[in-house]
Amino acid sequence: MKVVIVHYWLVKMRGGEKMLEALLELFPQADIYTHVYDPKGVSPAIRGHKVISSWISRLPWAKRLYPLYMPLMPRALNSFDLQAYDLVISSEAGPAKGVVPRPNAFHLCYCHSPMRYIWDLYHQYAGAAHPLVRFFMGLYLPSLRAWDILSANMVDKFVTNSSYVARRIRRIYQREAEVVYGPVDIERYMAAERAPGDYYLLFGEITPYKKAPLAIEACIKSGRKLVVAGSGMKKKEKRKYEKSGLVEFLGPVSDERAIELFSQARALLYPGIEDLGLVPIEANAAGCPVIAYKDGGVLDTIAEYQTGLFFTEQTTQSLIDALERFEAALASGVFQDRQIFTDQVQQFSKQNFQTRILQALPFSPT
């Protein structure tokens, strides 16, 4: 059986690329098609496969400015000749599912999310963009949305990473999607010894939808220490928050330092909405509870009063109330059983992901 994996772009290693690695273990013979390819930005496991990029990759500064070329990507997908392949797996977060398989091939789409920049987060992305970029985004938006819906007809079966995204697929594409949790490297976090300190943790790249200021201001207002690990916070804002003496900004950290931070934090604060969210799973794997806003992927990943708890409004007071409930529960012995955390994260293992992907196919790919 000839297998091809169509991945939106390959310029750095993030959650989608980790999932691609797990798929390549399942299908070592697979070829990879993508819009833009930067070999220096991906792992040896990906570089070891045949990678074909579209003509988008030959456009000026494509490795950095690829999001600006998104209106051209549906057309670029037409340049991919996939007639030789029996199984097509599209990995969709940018345009990928709109390829044309041969009539008797099976097309499985792992939809990480319908493209957020043209659907529910369009106004947020457009608001932060340069005025010229914003003008062209608005110009191409209707045609991109129409193409996105139409291209869903080229998919035989959708799978996705959370119940939250499955609902969005149903609303936008009018298609049902099977939930197959993406693979997380839980083993290395599970090996960490749990030794909670006196700080809460905010972890990951700081972008508007992740609501980092909410967590920071809740900790400052309530007199709690917060460590922030990740890039994206402007220097002016950092200086403002650091004046409190309660907030420490570490910037980007290594994988080893991340494990240490998770294992020593009182809890991870997670005030935004993610499609799934790898960080809460990684924190739980290290035995760290999560205090999260009650929406999005965390409804699948967090077991309330077992591996974390929720707050119901994206306000500082709602989060402060949750911090107080968390500390009361902690004092009564809740969140102390490491085995509960270990059992919860098993469903996000790479082995479980690979097994579920094979079960999603209507045939054995051998």
N, C-alpha and C positions, 0 to 999 in steps of 0.2 A: 504494500500500500504506500502510495506517495502522499506525503503530508506537507502542507505549507502553513506557516503561521504569519498572519499579517498583523503587524504591530504598528501603532500610530506613528511613533518616532523613537529613535534610539540615540539619545544624546547624553544621558546620565542614568545612574542606577537609583531607581525609586521603587515603590511598591509594585507597579506594573511590570517593571523589568525583572524583579524578583520572581513574579509569577511566570514570566516568560522562561526564566531559567528552569523552573519546576516543570513546565510543559516540555522543554527540550530534553529533560531527563526521561520523560515518558515517550517522547518521539525523537530519538537521537538522529534519525535520518531526515528530519524536517529541514526544509529551507525557510528562510525568513525574508519577507518583503516589508519594506517600511518607507516612509516618506523621506526622512533625513537620518543619516547614519554617521555617528562620530565614534570610530573604533576606540579612541582614547577614553571615552566616557563610559564604556560598558565593560562587563566582566569578561575574562578569558572564555568562560562557558558560552557566551554569546558570540564572541569573536571567532570561536572555533567552528561556527556554522557558516554556510553560504548565505550571505546577506545581500539582497538586491534592493537598492534604493530607487525612488522615482526621480523624475527630472526636477522635482522641488529641491533636491539636494544640490543641484548645480546653480541654483539662483544665488545672488549675492548675499553673503553672510548668513547662509541658511542654517548653519549650526547654532547660531545665536538668535536669529530673527524668525525662526520657523513659525511662531504663532501668527505673525503678520501675513504669512502665505496661506493661512487656512482656507480662505475663499477659493484658492486654486486646487486644493487637495482633492475634492471630489473628482475633478477632471483628471488629476494625476493618477488616481486609482484605476482609471480606464486603461492606462498604459501597462498594467500588470496582466500578463497572459498566464492564467492559472489553469488552462485546459488540460494540463498533464497531471493534475493532482486529484486524488480520490477524496481526501479529507482537507477541508479548509477551516482553519481556526482563526477567527479575527479577534484581536485584542483591542477593544474599543474604549477610548477615552477622548481621542481625537478621531478624525475621519479614518476608518479602517474597514468597517463592515460593508462598504459599498462596492466591493469587488464583485466580479462576475465569475462564479465557478461554472464548470461544465454541467450539463443537465443532470447527470447521474451522480455527481459529487455531493457530499454532505457538508453543509456549512454550519459550524457551531460558532456562535458569537459569545465570547466572554465580555460582557459589557460592564466595565468598571463604573461607568456612569454615562448616561446621555450627556452630550457635550454641554458642560455647565456654562461655558461662555456664550452659548447661543440660546440657552433656556433659562433656568431659574436664577443663575447668577449673572445674567447679561448686564443688568444695570450696574451691578457692583464693579464688574470688569470695565465696562465702558466709562464709568465715572472716574476710574483711576487712570484711564488711558490719555495719551496726548490728543488734543482736539482733532488733529488730522486723522489719527487712527480711529478715533470715535466716529468721525464722519463716515469713513469707509466701512466700519463695523455695521453701522446703521444701514448703509447702502446695500450691503450683501446679506444682511440678516434674513430677510424673507426667503430668498432663494436657498440659503443654507438650511433653514428650518424645513423647507419643502423637500429638499434633497435628503435630509436626515430621516424624515418620516418615510419617504419613498424607498430609501435604501434598506429599511428594515424588512422589506418584502424579499430581499435576497438572502435572508437568514432562515435556515431550517429550524434552529433551536437557539433560544437565548438562555444563557446562564449568567448569574451575577453574584456580587459579593455580599449582599445584605437584603433583608426584607424591605428596607428603606428604598434602595435603588430599584428593587423589583416593582414597587408601587409606582415609581417614576417611569419605568419602562412601560407599565400598563397604561399610564395616563398619556404618555407621549406617543408611543408606537402602537398602542392597543394590542400588545402581545404579552403573554405570560412568560415569566422567566423563573427558572429553577435557581434556588439559592445554593451556591457552592462557595464556601468561605475561602478567600485567598490564602496562600501559604504564608506562615509567619515562622521565622527561625526561633521557635520558643525554647529549644533545648539550651541554648547558651544563656538565656535569661533565667531559666529554671535552675541552673547550676550555681547561681549567685546566692550567697548567704544573706538572709534578711536581717538587717540591723538598722531599724528606723532611727533617724535623728530628730532634729527640732525644726526642720524646714518642710514646706510644701514645694512641689515642683510643677513648673510649666515648661513643656518640652515640645520642640519642633519649630519649623520655620514660621515666623510671625507674619501672617497675612490678615487682611481685614475680617474675613469671615470666621477666623478662629477666635476672635473676641479676646485677645490677650489683655487689653486694658481692663476688661471686666475683672479678670482674675487678679491682676496687679492691684487695682484699686480696692478690691474686697480685702486683700491681705493687709494693705496699708491701713485701711479704715478700721480693721479689727485687730491690728497690732500683731499680725502673724508674719513670720519670716518666709520669704519666697525666693527660690532660685529659678532663674529663667535660662534655659539652654536652647539656643537656636538663633539663627540670623533673622534680620528683617526689621528690628527696632531702630528707629532713627535716633541719632546721637542726642538731639535736643530732648526727646522724650525720655531717653535713658537717664540723662542728668536730672530731669525733673523727678523721676521716680526714685533715683538713688539717694536723693536728699533725705528721704524718710529713714534711711539706715536699715530698712527691712528687706530691700530688694537687691539681689545680686544678679548681674547679667554675665553669663559665661560665654556667650556667642556659640558658634558651632562646636560640638564636642565629638571625640572619637567614639567608636562603638564600645570600647572598654570603659570609657568614662560614663557613657550612657547607662551601662549596666550598673555601675557603682551608684549613680544618681538614683536610679529606680530602686535599688535595694536599700538605700539609706533615707529616702524621702518618707515623710509621714503618709503622704498620699499625692497622687497626680491630680492636678486640676485640669479639667477639660471642658471649657465653657462654650466651644463652638459646635457646629454641626458638620459631621463628616459622613461620607457615603458608607464607610465601614470604620476606618480609623485603626491603623496598626499600632499606634503609640499606646492606647489603653491595653491592648492585648500584650504588648511587650512588658508594660508595667505590671500587669497581673501575673505574667509568667515569672517575674522577679519577686512576687509576693507583695507587690505594692497596690493598695486599694486605689480606686479611681473615684473622684467626685466629678460628675459629668452633668451637663445640661441634658434634660430628658427628651432627646430627639435624635434622629439619624441612626447611624450604625451602632451606637453604644447600646441601643435597645436589644441588639442581638448579642453583644459581647460582654456586657456587665450584668452580673447577677446581684440584684439589690440586696443590701445587708449581708452579702456573702463575699463579693469581690469589689464592692463599691456601693455608692448611693447616688441619687439624682437630685437635682434642683430643677424647678419647673418654670422659672422665668429668667431671662437673660438680663438680670439686674444684679448689682453688687449686693443688695440686701438679701436677695434669694440665695446667692452663693454663701454669704455670711451665715445665714440660717442653716444651710447645709453643712458648713464647717462645724458649727456648734453641735448639730446632730451627729456628725461623724465623730467628734471628740467624745461625746457622751457614749456612743456605741463602743468606741475603742476602749474607754475606761471600764466598760462592762464585759469586756472580753471578746467582742465581735472583731472580725478581721484578723484573728490570731492564728487560725488553722491554715497552714501553708498548703495542706493537701487539697483543700477546697479550691484554692487558686490553681493548683496543678491540674485538677480534674476539669475545671472550667476551660482552660486554654487548649486542652487536647483537641478540641474540634477544629482548631485553627492550624494544626500541624501540616507540614508539607505532605506527609503520607496520606492524611485524610483528604486533602485537596486532590491529589493524584487519583486516589480511589474513586472519588465522586466524579471527576472528569470522565474517567473511563465508563462509569455507570451512566453518564449522560449521553453517551454515544449509542446509536441503535445497532451497533455491530462491534465485534472485537477487532481492533486495529492492528492485526498481525498478518 
